[in-house]
Amino acid sequence: MYKLLSHNDLDGVGCGILAKLAFGKDVKVRYNSIGSLDREVEWFFENDNQETFLFITDLSVNKENEKRLEQFSQSGRKVQLIDHHKTSLHFNDYDWGHVIVEDSEGKLTSATSLLYEYLTAQGFLQPTKAIDEFVELIRQYDTWEWETNNNQQAQRLNALFFLVSIEEFEEKMLERLKTEEHFHFDDFEKKILDMEEEKIERYIRRKRRELVQTKIKGLFVGVVYAESYISELGNELGKEYPHLDYIAILNIGGKRIGFRTIHDDVDVSEIAAQFGGGGHAKAAGASMNEEAYKLFVTNTFHLEPLREDAKHNRYNLKDTSFGTLYQNNSGDKFLLQPLNDHEWVIEKNRFKQDQTFPSFAEGEKFLKRSENAWLVRDDLFVSYLQEEIKLRK
Ligand SMILES: [Mn+2]
């Protein structure tokens, strides 16, 4: 018998599907949240047949279970942990640990792609085109590579995963992978996925207007409350507000915080680790402890949401020699303009400030970070310039 304990997200369930393709009725699969795995592992040691081959995928265990697993393995029993999270790399010290974040060709891995390699190399599973395609979609989704490659199929696979129950998803995928030559969505799935996409767009638009900005442990953070579409939301907000180091997404009911960043020089797994969590450089999470609650909830409760930059301007545009006009919540106006060919300067309420910036982008970052300022609409910009002319007369 085989038992597979895996994560309850798309990548984790991808592992379960592969295990069922390989072992059929001989494998029991249980999906867990990050927080519930250790109890499940303890349950295995207390109640399960110890001749069972235990797989753990896309998740890692605590210190105690790490010791138990090592004893289990030392006593000649079979266990294999397969993961791709940087925070799990120390499991490679054991014979039963297989953790790879990036493969030899520099490609980011996922638990599903690693388990697929393992199962086919061991002769447990015969590779097919359809399975190759399915595994690659999950890998691209989980590593966020789909975004760079604009691989909508990968994102749609994840959306489908959340639209149906895990049991239904498993059943549909198993059937498809056993019988079809290529991986594809059926017409009904295509229809509900189209509807879902529109729903996500509306949700993100609403959430964009609820984002507040603060500084926590030296980094600029956008804080928003959300329970759904965490990754899509984190990515959209990150791109909308690139002056923020990362986005924190709070789920109060679930007492969880998700951390997302679009920046290569910010590692959110380090931020999550400060609150007892973990994950990847660009996507991580933690439970909301007292300290996190104070920093992210209490301290930000009184803040005004960030205002979005005006979208349809023809005159007040970024990075022009004319200057670009911003405003903050107190009504102060900031004109960012070039001083010479290598310096940018800000006029606050028409008074030139001393500080200069090496580029437009740096000047704007300063305004957005220190003043929560936003790009104003054309009408305000035009009346600002008219006023300027009057003042000069
Ligand atoms: Mn994963």
Residues whose N, C-alpha, C, O or C-beta is under 5 A from the ligand:
A	BS01	MN	D11 D58 A111 D142
